[in-house]
Amino acid sequence: MPSTAITLRTVSGQALRAHLDDLASLRIAVFREWPYLYDGDEAYERRYIARYAEARGAAAVIACDGERVVGVSTCLPLAEEDEEISAPFRDAGWDLASVFYFGESVLLPRYRGSGIGVAFFREREAWAKRFPGIAWAAFCAVERDPADPRRPPGYVPLDGFWRNRGYEKRPDLACTLEWREIGAAEEIPHRLCFWLKRLRDTPCHSV
């Protein structure tokens, strides 16, 4: 069972850089599960996540069981994100400066259901609110066919959890990302839909 001494802290800049290997390893382990089925490698992961240590305003919430990092949750201003993530908002007329993007939340299985996922959202929202003009939090999640034979028996989507945190699914906002699935020879495109939550009533966009 998890220790009772789970600690969370929000880090940025050089302090965040010290945890890039932890984030890479956790992404590979957690995203290998359904629904992502991601077949990743650490060299690519280190390059991919390096931007969190370089982007202005980026941060990560680190969950530790004693000295062991068991979960990481990331965020950064949408204007600092890659084009694949920011373009759907720009194309729909959003002010990118009004949105904070929540990246991955990766947590080892034995620590799930203990409130850490809720804390990840709470701490990232608190970080985002430190930035003037930020009115929205957003993240995206992959869409899968419920009839996909690879779907584990008894799998429960996180939609209810996200709605309980105040997020709304926005089918009008979606992006396409490519990755190699387990057992595949090459990367394939995947559609991800955005979920949004208003953080404050700063005028930014007609929705």
C-alpha positions in Angstrom: 0.0 0.0 0.0 1.2 3.6 -0.5 2.9 5.3 2.3 0.9 7.9 4.3 3.7 10.3 3.7 2.8 11.4 0.2 4.0 14.9 -0.5 3.2 17.2 -3.3 5.2 20.3 -4.4 5.0 22.5 -7.5 8.3 23.2 -9.2 9.4 25.3 -12.2 12.6 26.2 -14.0 15.7 24.5 -12.8 13.8 22.7 -10.0 11.6 21.2 -12.7 14.5 20.3 -14.9 15.8 18.0 -12.1 12.6 15.9 -12.5 12.6 15.5 -16.3 13.9 11.9 -16.1 11.1 11.0 -13.6 8.5 12.5 -15.9 9.9 10.6 -18.9 9.8 7.3 -17.1 6.3 7.8 -15.8 5.0 8.9 -19.2 6.4 5.7 -20.7 4.9 3.5 -18.0 1.5 5.1 -17.6 0.7 6.0 -21.3 1.5 2.4 -22.2 -1.9 1.6 -20.6 -5.3 1.9 -22.3 -6.5 4.3 -23.7 -3.1 5.6 -25.1 -1.2 2.4 -25.7 1.9 4.5 -26.3 5.1 2.7 -27.1 7.6 5.3 -26.1 11.3 5.6 -25.5 13.3 7.6 -23.0 15.5 9.5 -25.5 12.4 10.9 -27.3 10.7 11.6 -24.0 13.5 13.7 -22.7 13.5 15.8 -25.8 9.7 16.2 -25.7 9.4 17.2 -22.1 12.5 19.5 -22.1 10.2 22.4 -23.0 8.7 22.3 -19.6 12.0 23.5 -18.1 12.4 26.1 -20.8 8.9 27.5 -21.4 7.9 30.7 -19.5 5.3 29.9 -16.9 5.6 26.1 -17.1 5.4 24.1 -13.9 5.0 20.5 -12.7 3.3 19.2 -9.6 5.5 16.4 -8.2 4.0 13.6 -6.0 6.5 11.7 -3.8 6.2 8.7 -1.6 9.1 9.4 0.7 12.0 10.1 -1.7 10.4 8.2 -4.7 8.6 10.2 -7.4 5.3 8.4 -8.0 3.4 11.0 -10.1 3.9 14.1 -12.1 1.4 16.6 -13.5 2.4 19.4 -15.9 1.1 22.8 -17.1 2.2 25.8 -19.1 0.6 28.8 -20.9 -1.1 27.7 -24.1 0.9 30.3 -26.0 4.0 28.3 -25.0 2.6 25.0 -26.3 3.4 23.3 -29.6 1.4 24.3 -32.7 -0.6 21.0 -32.7 -2.1 21.9 -29.3 -2.5 25.7 -29.7 -3.7 25.8 -33.4 -7.3 24.6 -32.7 -7.8 27.5 -30.2 -6.2 30.0 -32.6 -8.3 28.8 -35.5 -11.5 29.1 -33.4 -10.7 32.7 -32.4 -9.5 32.2 -28.9 -6.9 34.5 -27.3 -4.1 32.1 -26.5 -3.0 34.4 -23.6 -6.2 33.6 -21.8 -5.7 29.8 -21.6 -3.4 27.7 -19.5 -2.8 24.2 -20.8 -2.6 21.2 -18.5 -0.4 18.5 -20.0 0.0 15.0 -18.7 -1.0 13.7 -15.3 0.9 10.4 -14.8 0.5 8.5 -11.6 1.6 4.9 -10.8 -1.4 2.6 -10.5 -1.1 1.7 -6.8 -1.4 5.4 -5.9 -4.6 6.1 -7.8 -7.9 6.7 -6.0 -6.1 8.3 -3.0 -6.9 11.9 -3.9 -3.6 12.7 -5.7 -5.4 13.2 -9.0 -7.7 15.8 -7.4 -4.7 17.5 -5.9 -3.0 17.6 -9.3 -5.9 19.7 -10.7 -6.1 21.9 -7.6 -2.4 22.7 -7.6 -2.2 23.4 -11.4 -5.2 25.6 -11.2 -3.7 27.6 -8.4 -0.5 28.0 -10.4 -2.4 29.1 -13.5 -4.3 31.8 -11.5 -1.0 33.4 -10.6 -0.8 34.7 -14.2 -2.8 37.9 -15.1 -5.2 37.4 -18.0 -5.6 33.7 -17.6 -9.3 32.8 -17.6 -9.4 29.2 -18.7 -7.7 25.9 -18.0 -7.7 23.3 -20.8 -6.5 19.8 -21.4 -7.1 17.1 -24.1 -7.8 13.4 -24.0 -7.6 10.8 -26.6 -10.8 9.5 -28.1 -11.3 5.7 -28.5 -14.0 3.5 -30.0 -15.8 2.0 -26.9 -16.0 -1.2 -29.0 -12.2 -1.4 -29.5 -11.3 -5.0 -28.6 -8.2 -3.8 -26.8 -10.3 -1.9 -24.2 -9.8 -3.7 -20.8 -12.9 -5.3 -19.3 -14.4 -3.0 -16.7 -12.5 0.1 -17.8 -14.2 3.3 -16.6 -13.4 6.5 -18.5 -12.3 9.5 -16.6 -15.0 11.7 -17.9 -16.9 11.7 -14.7 -13.8 12.6 -12.7 -13.1 15.5 -15.0 -16.7 16.8 -14.8 -16.5 16.6 -11.0 -13.5 18.9 -11.2 -15.6 21.4 -13.2 -14.4 20.6 -16.7 -16.6 20.5 -19.8 -15.9 18.5 -22.9 -15.7 20.6 -26.0 -16.2 18.5 -29.2 -15.7 21.7 -31.2 -12.1 21.8 -30.1 -9.9 18.9 -31.0 -6.3 18.2 -32.1 -4.5 15.3 -33.8 -1.3 13.9 -32.4 0.8 11.0 -33.8 2.5 8.3 -31.7 3.4 4.7 -32.1 1.2 2.2 -30.4 2.3 -1.0 -28.8 3.0 -3.6 -31.5 2.9 -1.0 -34.3 5.7 -0.3 -36.8 5.2 3.4 -37.2 3.3 6.4 -35.7 -0.4 6.8 -36.5 -2.7 9.8 -36.0 -5.0 10.0 -32.9 -7.8 12.5 -32.3 -7.9 14.2 -28.9 -10.7 16.3 -27.6 -10.3 19.3 -25.3 -11.9 19.8 -21.9 -12.2 23.3 -20.5 -12.9 25.0 -17.2 -13.3 28.7 -16.6 -10.9 29.9 -13.8 -12.0 33.5 -13.6 -14.3 35.9 -15.4 -11.7 37.8 -17.4 -13.2 38.7 -20.8 -11.3 36.8 -23.4 -13.4 35.3 -26.1 -17.0 34.8 -27.1 -18.0 31.2 -26.2 
